Structures are given as C-alpha cells and as structure tokens.
Amino acid sequence: MKRIYSLKGRNLFREVYLKGRKLQDTGIRIFFLNINKSKYVKPVTINDGLNDSKRVKIAIALAKSYGAAHVRNKGKRRMRAICSGFLNEVNKGFYIIIRIDSDFRDLAFEEEKRIVRSLFAKAGLLNGDACNQLRQNN
C-alpha cells in the first residue's frame, strides 16, 4: 500500500475514533469517517491531481498485547496486503482505521481476507459492483 493511502496525524485518529462509525467481527474492529465531515483535513501536498475527497486513507492499529514486535509487524504486513488487494474497489472519500486484536492472529489469510471484505461491504465502503459480487459468492 502506497504512502498516499496512509492515515497520519493524532488529531485525525482521534476524530475518526470519536466521530466515526464502528463495525466489528472476530478479532477486528473498523472505524470509518467520511472525509467531508472531518475537521482536520490537510491540503494536498502531492501534485497528482487528487485531493483528499477523491482518496481513501487507511490506518492499521495493533495493541502491544497482540504479540512481540515481529508478530505485530507480520500482522500489519498481512493487513496491508489484504487492503491493497481491493483498494480499487473501495469508495473514495473515507478515513478508515483497522484495529486488530489478538484473536485475529490465529486465523488463516483467506479467512482474514473474507472477514475484512465483509466488514467493508457491511459498512458501505465498497463500490456497488464489489458488493454485488460479494453477495453472489455467499
């Protein structure tokens, strides 16, 4: 996942946690907030023609209780791989925080992928085509 998709800043994190909506499943919680409702949106510093309302910003958060540093790093790498796999299907204009608990650590990669995708669909973060395809597969 490229750096332009990373959610940075203490104030943005606090705002997403306080004002955003929350969904949860086995060992994972997703907090999301529409960028248009955010108070701390920064102007674009990268000259690629896209402002923040045409992007999605994602952060992955783990507690120290998840495990040792190498275990937390592996969990973050796996979650980044999952998110980058369907990043083009995610609706633009959202700040998303993915909070992973220790229950999520023992799941297989495909199971993790299915859970995250279903949470994104339930939250309405996936495009209409992606949601319809997910319903057909289930």
C-alpha positions as CSV (number, residue, x, y, z in Angstrom):
1,M,0.0,0.0,0.0
2,K,1.4,3.4,-1.0
3,R,2.1,6.1,1.5
4,I,-0.6,8.4,0.0
5,Y,-3.2,6.0,1.3
6,S,-1.8,6.1,4.9
7,L,-3.8,7.9,7.5
8,K,-1.4,10.1,9.6
9,G,-1.9,12.5,12.5
10,R,-3.0,12.3,16.0
11,N,-6.0,14.7,15.5
12,L,-7.3,12.6,12.6
13,F,-7.1,9.4,14.6
14,R,-8.9,11.0,17.5
15,E,-11.6,12.4,15.2
16,V,-12.2,9.1,13.4
17,Y,-12.4,7.3,16.8
18,L,-14.8,9.8,18.3
19,K,-17.0,10.9,15.3
20,G,-16.7,7.8,13.1
21,R,-18.8,4.7,12.9
22,K,-17.6,1.3,14.2
23,L,-18.1,-2.2,13.0
24,Q,-16.5,-5.3,14.5
25,D,-16.1,-9.0,13.8
26,T,-13.9,-11.8,15.2
27,G,-10.8,-10.0,16.5
28,I,-11.1,-6.9,14.3
29,R,-12.8,-3.5,14.5
30,I,-13.2,-1.0,11.7
31,F,-13.7,2.7,12.4
32,F,-14.6,4.9,9.4
33,L,-15.5,8.5,8.8
34,N,-16.4,10.4,5.7
35,I,-13.7,12.9,4.8
36,N,-16.2,15.7,4.2
37,K,-17.2,15.5,7.9
38,S,-13.7,15.9,9.1
39,K,-12.3,19.0,10.7
40,Y,-8.6,18.2,10.3
41,V,-8.3,17.6,6.6
42,K,-5.0,18.9,5.3
43,P,-4.4,20.4,1.9
44,V,-2.8,18.1,-0.7
45,T,1.0,18.3,-0.8
46,I,1.4,15.8,-3.6
47,N,0.7,17.2,-7.1
48,D,-1.1,14.2,-8.6
49,G,-4.3,15.9,-9.3
50,L,-6.3,14.2,-6.5
51,N,-7.5,16.0,-3.4
52,D,-8.4,14.1,-0.2
53,S,-12.0,13.8,-1.0
54,K,-11.1,11.6,-4.0
55,R,-8.9,9.3,-1.9
56,V,-9.2,6.8,0.8
57,K,-6.9,6.9,3.9
58,I,-6.3,3.7,5.8
59,A,-4.5,3.1,9.1
60,I,-3.8,-0.2,10.8
61,A,-3.5,-0.3,14.6
62,L,-2.4,-3.1,16.8
63,A,-2.0,-3.3,20.6
64,K,1.2,-4.4,22.3
65,S,-0.8,-7.4,23.6
66,Y,-1.0,-8.7,20.0
67,G,2.5,-10.2,20.4
68,A,6.1,-9.4,20.1
69,A,7.3,-6.8,17.6
70,H,7.9,-9.3,14.8
71,V,4.4,-10.8,15.3
72,R,2.8,-7.3,15.1
73,N,4.9,-6.4,12.0
74,K,3.6,-9.6,10.3
75,G,0.0,-8.8,11.2
76,K,0.4,-5.3,9.8
77,R,2.0,-6.6,6.6
78,R,-0.8,-9.1,6.1
79,M,-3.5,-6.5,6.7
80,R,-1.7,-4.1,4.2
81,A,-1.7,-6.9,1.6
82,I,-5.4,-7.5,2.2
83,C,-6.3,-3.8,1.9
84,S,-4.1,-3.2,-1.2
85,G,-5.8,-6.2,-2.9
86,F,-9.2,-4.5,-3.0
87,L,-8.2,-0.8,-2.7
88,N,-9.5,0.0,-6.1
89,E,-13.0,-1.3,-5.1
90,V,-13.2,0.9,-2.0
91,N,-15.3,4.1,-2.3
92,K,-13.2,7.2,-2.1
93,G,-13.5,9.9,0.5
94,F,-13.2,7.9,3.7
95,Y,-10.8,7.7,6.6
96,I,-10.5,4.1,7.8
97,I,-8.8,2.7,10.9
98,I,-8.5,-1.1,11.2
99,R,-7.9,-2.2,14.8
100,I,-6.7,-5.8,15.1
101,D,-6.9,-7.8,18.3
102,S,-5.0,-11.0,19.3
103,D,-8.0,-13.2,18.3
104,F,-7.3,-12.3,14.6
105,R,-3.7,-13.5,14.8
106,D,-4.5,-17.2,14.6
107,L,-6.8,-17.0,11.5
108,A,-5.7,-18.1,8.0
109,F,-5.0,-15.5,5.4
110,E,-8.1,-16.3,3.3
111,E,-10.3,-16.1,6.4
112,E,-8.8,-12.7,7.4
113,K,-9.5,-11.5,3.8
114,R,-13.1,-12.7,3.9
115,I,-13.8,-11.0,7.3
116,V,-12.3,-7.7,6.2
117,R,-14.1,-7.7,2.9
118,S,-17.4,-8.5,4.5
119,L,-16.9,-5.7,7.1
120,F,-16.1,-3.2,4.3
121,A,-19.2,-4.3,2.4
122,K,-21.4,-4.0,5.6
123,A,-20.0,-0.5,6.2
124,G,-20.8,0.5,2.6
125,L,-17.2,1.2,1.8
126,L,-17.1,-1.0,-1.3
127,N,-18.4,0.1,-4.7
128,G,-21.7,-1.3,-5.8
129,D,-20.2,-3.8,-8.2
130,A,-17.9,-5.2,-5.5
131,C,-20.9,-5.6,-3.1
132,N,-23.0,-7.4,-5.7
133,Q,-20.1,-9.7,-6.4
134,L,-19.7,-10.5,-2.7
135,R,-23.4,-11.3,-2.3
136,Q,-23.3,-13.7,-5.3
137,N,-20.3,-15.5,-3.8
138,N,-22.1,-16.1,-0.4
